[in-house]
């Protein structure tokens, strides 16, 4: 059996290969992170898609809505955010006077990257008079152009606040399609973005898997393609899927979302049998978010130690983005 690489040694080797001085990392990274959290009075927030060892060190583990709420109520001197960039931006928007540090600034999001502010501004101008409901998986500049923000767990409810008004929904087309159906809105003006993880689940592969496990329940995230959602027994946000899976620990669940949630499910229901829905390419772990997994224990330790890299949001953008975020939190 191949022995797992030591995280500290791996980072040191990578730095040495880049011609940089290897960092003096502690032998026990997890304890060192706990110590730094206490010394810095840091609040560590982590998304369910993070590696299990990162989740176990976090003060709050949750989906986008839960983490936004935690950031809003933060009683700390520093926020360390283990997620992707737009999540840390949201924390900074809600906490302008606190440093918000992230393990890796390159931890982005295909949805946010696929909706650049300049192009979105032009899109909105082409639909003058329409309200703008933006999925939280977007950058601060796009949030600043929005009337209201939503998450996958409250998107249907947020749409209902725009009855009788033309409505732009961005940036996820699959979530928009699901929300339109649930809210009875066939007139949404949809930005055509998609999540590189959820879009890669294979409907054909899922059909074969269901035949092999006829008693299993298929749980899917609404960012998945319609052909996958058509086979789902239950469609919900990340937290909704976790809750559903834990309700019946004896029943097998086929999960069509990032497998980082398995850790939380097994913490609550250790006996639960979980099967990851197959991706289109069986030769890779394509349904594991490459951005979320950029955050490692080594990088988390360094960002807490050095208080860098920090996430910043320009003040005029922050104030414009703050209003729709706070409105969402009040309405949720």
N, C-alpha and C positions, 0 to 999 in steps of 0.2 A: 504494500500500500504506500502510495506517495505521501510524504509528510507535507502538511500545509506550510506555506512560506510564512516566516515570522514577519508581521507587518512593519516593525521598526527596521529590520534588516532590509526588507524590500525597498522601503523609502530611502534608506541610506545608499543602497546600491544604485537606485535610480538617480539620486542627486550626484553621486560620484561619476556616473556615466555621462551626466550633463556637464561635468567639469566644475561642479559646485562642491563646497565643503559639506561633508556629511553632517547632519544635525545630531546632536546628542539627545536622543530620545530615551525616556525612561523605560525600564524593563517591563513595568506594569503600567501600560497605557491607561487601562480602565480606572485604576485607582488614582493615577495622576490627573485624569480628567475630573474625577469626583473632587479631588482636592482643589483644582483650579476653579471649578464651579463654586465651591464654598468661598474661596478667597476673593473671587471676582463678584460675588453675589449675582451669579449668572443664572438666567432661566434658559434651560435647554429645551427647545421645541423640535420634535421630529415627526415627519410624516410616516404613515404606515408602510411606505415603499422603501424605507431605509433598511440597511442591513440590520439583522437582529441584535447585534452587539451595540449598535448605535441606539436602537429603540430602547434597549434595557437601561441605558444611561440617562435617558430623557426624563425631564420633569413632566412633560405632557407629550403624549403620542396621539395623533389624530388625523382626520382628514382636513381639507382646506378650511372648512367652516369652523371646526373645533379649534384649529390652530389660530385662525383669525380672532376668535373669541378670547383665546388664551393671551394672545398678543395685546388685545385691547385692555385686558385686566392685569397686565404684567406689573408685578411688584418686585423690581429687581434693579440692578445697576447696569447690567449687560444682558442682551438677548443673543443667544447663539442659536442659529436656525439651521437644522439639518433637513433640508428639503431641496427645492429648486429656487431659482433666483426670484421669480415673481412672488413666491411666498414670503421670502425675506423682505422684499420691497413692501409688501402689505404690512408687515410688522413695523418697518421703518416709518411708513405713512402714519401709522397709529401711534408711534413712539418717536417723535422727531428729536427728542432730547436724550435718547438712549443710544449708545452704540449697538448696532446690529451686525454681528459678525457671522460669516459663513465659512465652512471648511474649504469650499472651492467655488470661486466666482464663475467658473465654466459650467456649473450645474444649471443649465437652462431648461427650456421646454419647447418642444416643436410647435405647440399651439401658440405660445407667446411669440416665438421667432417667426411664425408664419403669418403674423398679423402686424406688420410694421406700422408705426404711427402715421407716417406720411401717406401711405396707401389707404389706411383706414380713414383718415381725415377726408380724403378724396371720395371714398366709398360713401361716407355719411353725407357729404355735400351733394352727391348724386341722388340722395333720398331725403331732400330737405323736408323738414316737418316731422320726420319719423323720430320716435324716442329710441334711445340706445340702451339695450340691456346687454351687459358684457359678462361673460364667464370669468371667474377669478383667475383662470389660466391665461393671463394677459399681462403685459407690462404696464408700468405706472402711467406712461403717456396715453395709452389706450384707455385705461381706467378713467383718466382725467377728461376724456371726451364722452363719458357715459352718464346716463341718468340714474342707473342703478347697476349694482354688481350682483351676481348670483354664483352659487356653487352647484354641483350636481345634485346635492341633497335638497336644495330649496328652489331650483330653477323654475319648476312648474308654478310654485307659489308666487315667485317674483313676476312671472309673465302675467299673472292675473291682475297685477296692479296697473296694467296698461290696456284694459278693456276699451275697445272702440278706437284705439290709436294705432296708426302704423308703427311697427316695431322692428328695429334691427336687432338681430341676435348674432353675437360673435364671441369667440372665433371658431367654435367646434360645430361642424355641420351635422355630425351624427347626434350629438346631444340636442342640437336645435330641432332635428327631425323628431326625436323622441318627445321633447317638450311640447312641440306643436301638436302632436297627436294627443298627449295627455291633457293639454290645456284647451283643446278644441280650436286651435289657431292654425288655419291653413294658409295664412297670409304673412307669415314671418319673412322678413328680408334677411337672408342668411349669408354670412361670410363663410367662404368655403375652406375652412381649416380642418385639420384632423390631428389626432394624437398618433405618433408613430408606433406606440406600443399597442394601443387598443385596436387600431385599424388592421393589425397584422394577425389577429386571431382568424383561424381558418374555419369557415362554415362547413366545408366538406369534412375536414378533420374532426370537427365537433360532432357531426352527424354519426361518423363511425364510432367515436368514443361513447356516444349515448347508446348505441346498439350494444356495445360491450358492457355497459353499466346501466341497464334499463331502469333500475330503481333509484338511480342518482338524480339529484336535483341540480339543474343548471342555473348558476347565479352569474349575472352579467352586469357590467358597468355600461351606462348609456352612451359612453364614448365609442362603443363597439359598432361595427358595421351592422346594417339592418338584417342581413342574412344570418348573423350570429344572434342578434336580439330576437329574431323570429323563433329560435329554438330554446330561448331562455324560459325557465319557469318563474324567475324572479329577477327584476331589473332594478338596480338601486345604486346609490353612491357607495364609495368605499366603506364607510361606516355602516351603511345599510346592509351590505353584503356580509360584513363581519357578524353583525347582529343576527341575521337570518341563518348563517351557517351554525352559529352557536345555539340556536333555539332547539335544534334536534341533533344532538351529538351522535346519535346512532345512524343517522342517514348520511350516505355518501354525498358529497358536494363536488360538482365540477365548477371550477372557478374561472370566469373569463374577465380577469383583471390582473394587475401586477401581483406576482406571488409573494411580495413582501408582506402582504396581509396574513399569510399563513402563520407567521410567528404569533400575532395577536390572537388569532383563532385558537391556536394550540395552547396558548396561555390560559384561555378561558375554558376550552374544552379539549383536554389533552388526548382524549380517545377518538377525536374526530378524524375521519378519513377524508382527505382532500386530494383532488386531482386537478392539475392545471389544464385548462383548455389548450388544445394544440395551436401552434402558430403555423403560418404558411410554409415556413422553412424549418423542417424538423432537425436540421443540422446545427442550429444555434438557439441560444436562449433569447430570442428576439422579443419576447413578451416581458422581459425584465428591463425596466427603464434605464437606459445607459446614463442619463443625466443624474437621476437620483443616486445611482451607485457610484458616482464620483466622490461622494462624501465617505471618508474612511476615518477610522479611529486616529490614525496618524495626523490627518489634516485637522480633525476636530481638536486634538490636543494643541496643535500649533496655533490655531485661530484663537483659542482661549488663552494661550500663553502670551501671544503677541498682540492680541486684539486686532488682528488683520487676517484676511481682507474684510473690510467693512462695506456694507451696502449703503449707498447714498441716493437720495431722491431730491431733485431740485425743488426748492420751496414753493414756487408757483405751481409746479406740477403736483406736488404733494397736497396742497390745499384743494386743488380741483379734484383730485382722486379721493381725498378723504371723505367728501360729502356722500358720494354714492356707496362707499364702503360702510360708513356709519349708518346710512339709511338701510342697507341690507341687514346689518346686525340688529338694528332696531325692529325690523319687520320679521326677522327670523324667530 
